[in-house]
Amino acid sequence: MRARDIMSSPVHTVLQTASVESAAQLMAATAVTALPVVAATGGLVGMVSESDLLWHRVPADPTAHLRRYPDTDPVHRPGMVVEVMSPYPLTTTPETDVAEVAETMLDHDVRSMPVLQDGALVGIISRRDILRAMVRSDDVLAREVQHRLDEYSDGGRRWTVTVDQGVATVLGEYVNETERAVVTVLARTVPGVAAVQADTRAATP
C-alpha cells in the first residue's frame, strides 16, 4: 500500500502571511489538526499545527495579562502563520510505502506529512489515515479486492480472493506473467492490503 492510496487530496493549505486566527478558523472548519503552509507562489514552506497556534495564545499564567511590565516592551504576540509555523517539514511521495511513512512519523514525532510529487503539493497523510487503513477487516478488504479484479475482467470472476491478516491471496489462472503482475498491483491498491500472493492454483468451487 502506497501513500497515494490513503492520502487526503486536494489539500487544505494556508498562506504564510495569513493571520493566526484565520488558520485556526480553517482548522476548525475542516476538522484537521495541521495545515501545510505555502508561499504566494504555492510552494510548501512549512507546517502549522494546533499546538503551534495555541503556544502564544494561552499563557501559562492566566493572570499574566493583568500585570504590567515596567521598563519593557509589551510581550510580543505573533499575528502571522509564518511566525509560529514549523519550517522545512518532513515530506513524502505518493509512491512511498505506507509502512515507511508510519516509521518516519514515529521516529520524528510528527502527526502529518505533506505528499509532494515533482515538488508540487498533491496530498497529505496523517497518523489517522494510516490507522484507518490498518484497522479495516479482512472481509472488507477481500470484497474490495474482489470487486476491482472482477471489474478488470469485464465483470467475470476469473479469480477468487481471500484475505488473512491483511495478506490477500488471489487464486486462479493467468494468461502470462504480465497479467499476474497487473492483478497483484490492482490488489495492492486497496487500502489496508499489506501484501498479495497471486497463486496459479485453481480456486475452490
N, C-alpha and C positions, 0 to 999 in steps of 0.2 A: 504494500500500500504506500502510495506516494503523497507528499504534501498537497498536491493539486486535488487529490481525491476528497479531502476533508476541509480544505481551507475555505474561509469566507471570502466571497468576491461578488460584486465590487466592494471596495474597502472605504469605510468612513474615515476621512482624514481631517486634519485641522492645520491651518496655516501657522507658521512660526510667529507671525505678527498678530495672531488672534488674541483676544483677551482670555485670561484665565477663566472668567465667568462663562464666556461662550463655549469654551472647551468643556467645562463642567456640564453645561446645559446639553451639549451634544452627546456626552457620555450617558446622561440620564435618559435622553430621548431614544437612544439606540441600544440601551441596555448592554453596554460594553464597559470593560474596566480599564482599557488603554486605547490610545489612538496613535497612529503614525503621524508624525509631524512633517509637513512638506514646505518647501520654499515656494516662492511665487511661480517659479518655473515648473513646479510639480515634482522636483527631485526630493527623495527622502533625506531628511536631515536629523531626525530624532524620533523618540517615543515619549509620550506623556501618559502617566497613569493616574489613577485616583489618588494614590498616596502623594504623587508629585504635586497635584493641585491642592491637596489639603495641608501639605507641610507648612506653608507660610500663611495659611488661613485659620488654623486652630492653634492658638498659643498654649504652651504647656501650663502657664498660669492664667486661668480665666479672668483674673482681675488685673492683668498687665495693662490693659487699655485704660484703666482708671488712674494709673500712676503717671507722674511727669518725670522726664529725664532732663534735668537742668544741664546746660552747657554741652548738650549733644544734639545731633540731628535726629529727627523722628526716625523710628525704626522703619527701614525700607520694606515695603510690601510689594512684591513683584506683581506686575499687571499683565505681562505678556507671556504667552506659552513658551517662547524661546528662553525665558529666564528661569523656568522650572523644569523644562524637559530634560531627558537623558540623551545626550548626543551620541553619534556613532553606534546605533543599535545593532545587535546581532540580527542577521537576516538568514534566510534560507531560499531555496529554489523550488519550483513546482515539482521537479523530479527527485528531490531528496526523499529518502525513505523515512517514513513517519517515526520509526524506532530511533533513527539518528537525530531527528528533530527533538523528540522527547528527551533523549540523553543530553543534548545541548541545553535545553531549557532547565533541566535539573542541575546540571553542572554549574550553570551561571545564574541560577535562581531567578529566571525570568518567566513570566506567565504568558507572554505573547511574542510572536516573531513575525515580522513582515516577510512576505514572499516576493522576491524580485526575479524578473526574467529580462535578461539583457539590460539590466539597470532600471527597468520600469517596475513600479509597484503594481502587482497583479492580484494580491490577496494577503490575507493574514491568518495565522493559525495560532490557536490558543491551547492551553492545557485542557480546557473544557472540550474543545473539538476532538482532541486525542482521546480523552476519556470516553466521550460519547460513542466514538467509533469502536473502542475496545470492549465496551460492555454489551454490544449487540449479541443476541443469542445465536447459536449455531443454526437453529431452524430458520431464523430471519435471513441469515447470510445465505443459506442453501437456496431459499426461494429466490433471492435476488440474483444469485449466480445463474440459477436455472433459467430465469426469465431472460437474462442477457444472452445466454447461449441459444435458447430457443429462437430469439429474435434474429440472431446471427445466422441460424439455419433456416430462415424464412418461415418460422412458425412450427417447423417439425422438431421432434425431440430425438436428436441423434445422440445425445449424451445424457447421462444421469448423474446428478450432483449430490454428494453428501458432504457435510462439514462436521468436523470433530475438533473442538477447542481452537476454532479459527482456521484450521487447515482444511482446505477444500480438496476433495478427490473427485475427479471427473472421469467417469467410466464410459467407454465407447470406442469407436473406430475413427481413425484419422486418415484422410486422403494422403497426406505426406507430413513431413516434419514442420513445414511452414504452417499448415493448418493447426497442428498441435501447439505451435508457438503462439498463434493468434488466440486460440482458446485459453491458453494459460494467461496471456495478457488481459483478456477480457475478464476472466475470473478475478485477477488481481486488482482490477479497478473498483471492485466492490469494497467500500469502506468497512474495515473490520476483518477482512480476509488476510491472514498472516502469511500463508503460503499456499501453493497449488501443486497438486500431483495429477498430471494428465496421464491416465492409465489406459493402455490399449486393450485391457481385458474387457470382455463383454459385460454389459450391465446386467444385473439380476432382474428378471421379468417382474 
